[in-house]
Amino acid sequence: MKKILFHKTHTTQEELDAVADAIRSGWLTMGPKVMEFEESFKNYVGSQEAVMVNSATAALHLALKAIGLKEEDEVIIPTNTFVATAEVVTYFNATPVLCDIEYETHNIDVEKIESLITEKTKAIIPVHFGGQPCDMEEMYTIAKKYNLKVIEDAAHALPATYKGALVGNLESDVTCFSFYATKTLSTGEGGMATTNNDDYAKSINTNRLHGISKDVWDRYSGGGWEYDIVDNGNKYNSTDMNAALGLSQLKKLEWMRDKRATIAQKYDNAFKDKIEKLVIKNDRETSYHLYVIKVSNRDKLYVKLKEKGIGTSVHFIPMHNHTYYKNKYNYKAEDYPVANDVFKKSLSLPIYPDLNDEDIEYIIEHVLLYAK
Ligand SMILES: Cc1ncc(COP(=O)(O)O)c(C=O)c1O
């Protein structure tokens, strides 16, 4: 029987050589490769600063620290997200306030944000679901009106554009990317925070390594042994091996995106007028991180495809359904009608560069056979 994984990272001899070089250098933690990756990344997205950390979760945490989030503050996030977006808010004993989503895109419904704003609201974290940017212009208008910070959860959105500009260089305070195993560019585990604000960059840079005043490479490469602890930081740095992977993946990022776009086009053509899918708004480009269909028999379809060797997934179980969050914050399911509806129907199909035409046809054939 065929076996099609839900995701497989595209790697070649280039990645193997890059990591081997990093190991041979004799410096296995954060050092020159991390700096090189940060430089290449910021040049690519066009931001002033880019700071590499060991996950998007870490980037989001340090971004909230940089903007000065405090106990009892509130942060508005979509309910349709991975737990990381909410979890980082709880690190500060602040409250994640959940917002319902748009049916067409599964992104935060900007029209519902204002009704959630209180005197305690400090920030909004939009999540670019599946790689499609949220309605950022409307978001910035609201943020300006109420003096809120905007931290983008761009875990899915590399590369993605909004009104012609790459995510990572919009008007947000900080943008956070993920290089987790299933993401569009992977370093195994990893993340990047981009910003055009020097103070935020400095804060994230210092706090990714215990709040130490200078980085470890500087201390061991002739910069002197002395250092000071200037903040209460975290151990969130990445390594030169991860950065070496990132550098080789960044070179093929657009090629990988084009491959996913071609697969999405094939799914679109095959499912036209038969199966519902996400709507991509015409002033933005998605990274095609996810290809989500909506069907009335989602659970059955998941099992049928699994029996046929096709791996699929569900993005996401809404935050208000999770026991810990439901109990702690008293979220009420009836406040999120669109997210509830979308959650029941959604299934994410495989979409990655290593899928071949035969795999794609096999997936299409079985989806059309079993979807209702
Ligand atoms: C929307 C979203 N935000 C944040 C994260 C966290 O990313 P990381 O695993 O790099 O911490 C993920 C990971 O799946 C995600 O999907």
PDBQT file of the ligand as one rigid body, heavy atoms in Angstrom, charges set to zero:
ROOT
HETATM    1  C1  LIG A 401       0.310  29.133  14.716  1.00  0.00    +0.000 C 
HETATM    2  C2  LIG A 401       1.506  28.627  15.463  1.00  0.00    +0.000 A 
HETATM    3  N1  LIG A 401       2.114  29.434  16.344  1.00  0.00    +0.000 NA
HETATM    4  C3  LIG A 401       3.202  29.046  17.027  1.00  0.00    +0.000 A 
HETATM    5  C4  LIG A 401       3.739  27.790  16.868  1.00  0.00    +0.000 A 
HETATM    6  C5  LIG A 401       4.910  27.397  17.672  1.00  0.00    +0.000 C 
HETATM    7  O1  LIG A 401       6.035  27.151  16.893  1.00  0.00    +0.000 OA
HETATM    8  P1  LIG A 401       7.331  26.468  17.537  1.00  0.00    +0.000 P 
HETATM    9  O2  LIG A 401       7.081  24.986  17.537  1.00  0.00    +0.000 OA
HETATM   10  O3  LIG A 401       8.455  26.851  16.632  1.00  0.00    +0.000 OA
HETATM   11  O4  LIG A 401       7.476  26.995  18.907  1.00  0.00    +0.000 OA
HETATM   12  C6  LIG A 401       3.150  26.912  15.946  1.00  0.00    +0.000 A 
HETATM   13  C7  LIG A 401       3.728  25.576  15.754  1.00  0.00    +0.000 C 
HETATM   14  O5  LIG A 401       3.151  24.656  15.276  1.00  0.00    +0.000 OA
HETATM   15  C8  LIG A 401       2.004  27.329  15.232  1.00  0.00    +0.000 A 
HETATM   16  O6  LIG A 401       1.389  26.535  14.355  1.00  0.00    +0.000 OA
ENDROOT
TORSDOF 0
